[in-house]
Amino acid sequence: MLPRLPNMGTDAQSNGPIHVEGKSRKRKWRTPQILKLRIQYRGQCPRDPEFLHPNWYRNFEIADKTTLEQLAAIILEILGWSEDHLYEFKIKNCCYVNFGNDDDYIVDAKEPCVSCAIPIHLTDLTRGDSFEFIFDFGELHTFRLTVIAIYSITWKCPSTPRVLSYRGKNILQYPGVLSRHAASAARSRLPTVDSPGRPKDRWRIRFVRQEDESQLVKWREANDKRLWQKAVTILDNRSLIPEEIAKKVELPVDAIREWITIYNHQGLAGLNRPRKKRSPGKKGVALERKRVRVLGLIHSRPQAYGINRASWNHASLATAYKQCYEETISKATVGRILQKAGYKIKKARRVLSSPDPEYREKVDLVLTTLRNLQPNELFFFIDELGPLRVKKYGGRGIVHERDVHTVPQEQPGKGSVIMSGALSATTNQVSWLYSGAKDTQAMIDLVEILFNQYPFTSRIYLTWDAASWHKSGLLVEWLDALNVETTSAGFGPTIHLVPLPTSSQFLDVIEAVFSGMKKAVIHHSDYQSEDEMKTAISRHFVERNDYFRDNPKRAGKKIWEIDFFQDMENLNSGNYREW
């Protein structure tokens, strides 16, 4: 089993720019290794990405400290080609280019690239990896190099580089230039290679892309001293030696050399690595602990903490947090944590419309009746809700912006719930009942409940939409008989109807109360029976009535104003508990 190449890298690559001025960084010891490579010819600008010249290859060894510039010289010496053209290596989606002419310091390179002055071990090649070598940007001679083996250097290892084996005759660089005899001799030449020597110009930057130059000019003009020092190091590299640059920017020469090396290896991105995050401290640790706990709570149901809601909001999360961890957290803190984590609550807008030609007159009658209520008179908004299927519901809730909350389209039936409710405009109390259908009998039963709940009032006004069972002859006859009987007895309230305009169910204030109830206990719910759903609904209204009994307040904020019905947004979830 051949040894694999370890995870190789240098401090210049992993740690970025210097952090302690005046001290050279300690470098970790790296075990030297040898790479066995096979080079194969793919032709000039090959269209087929898998094409290889048949029956031709060269196997050779190099040390992993060899730079790509030295590797290019080794390849050209094996081929017997001259080094008078530009070339590039494509290794793991990174492009390493040699532009050749020293006078071309600023180059017009459209694609990101870095120089070939980088040791091979920094490219993290492993056994089996392949990469390309493209020589002469006019002819585009393309070669594929494959890492056949990697093994550690021992005292028994022969010197590198060296050719191990080959197949096929040499490929001529300029086949039409040589004579027939010279061309035959060149093709039959034995592939050999000598040592490339030590890397040259270690502290010289090979080239600067025009895009990098624009950014470096901005750094040079910036108020950040460290950016100015880096910009001077790169831009003045061809006119000043590292010692002169170090004196100019007031830094040790080792720091300047390190920046030059980093730029040659990684480009501008290597010089502009993000700074290390500061230690959060005790306050930061506490905030992170709260963040983890709050985000953990939203993955469970509010019912698990005794909260009668089907989905979370800020106040209920703060309540559950205090129950679990015996630590108080504000709603504002919960909101900031959720916002930074990408969670949000969205609300849909509703559009109001009614085709009733007497819309304004009927609305004015409702408002006039409300404004002229006597202390012993009550006004109720009445409506029905349902049938609500007992199933798994979707709806608005706190979920991460990348998550998708799904609900099965087809679900088995577990029953349904139909209810009727009456909201007192003055006391904000809700009366309700469950029935088998939306019909006249349900309305008669609800009126009887109101009659018995408020026997000491003189009048009860009822307003509802234009549903057929709200204006049925049977209901009108029953109400007339009830009022006659009440007047004759001299005890109990008389019932008076104040109908809403046609197709204006959205004007019924109790709709907002139903909306708040559904948001609290229906949305995101998964009840298993009708009784379970009814229990949650009833508990919601009991808690609501208790709240407004202890905190008296009229229903809604705008219902006592003339323009109330023009803005449905003022009916915010029945005006019951902000959470």
PyMOL commands that set and color helices and strands:
alter all, ss='L'
color gray80, all
select helices_A, chain A and resi 11-14+68-79+120-123+180-188+210-221+225-235+242-249+253-266+268-271+281-297+302-305+314-325+331-340+359-371+440-453+468-470+473-489+505-507+510-522+530-550+564-566+568-570+573-575
alter helices_A, ss='H'
color red, helices_A
select strands_A, chain A and resi 33-44+57-63+87-91+94-98+106-107+114-115+130-135+141-152+162-167+208-209+343-344+377-389+399-400+416-424+430-435+459-463+494-497
alter strands_A, ss='S'
color yellow, strands_A
deselect
rebuild
show_as cartoon
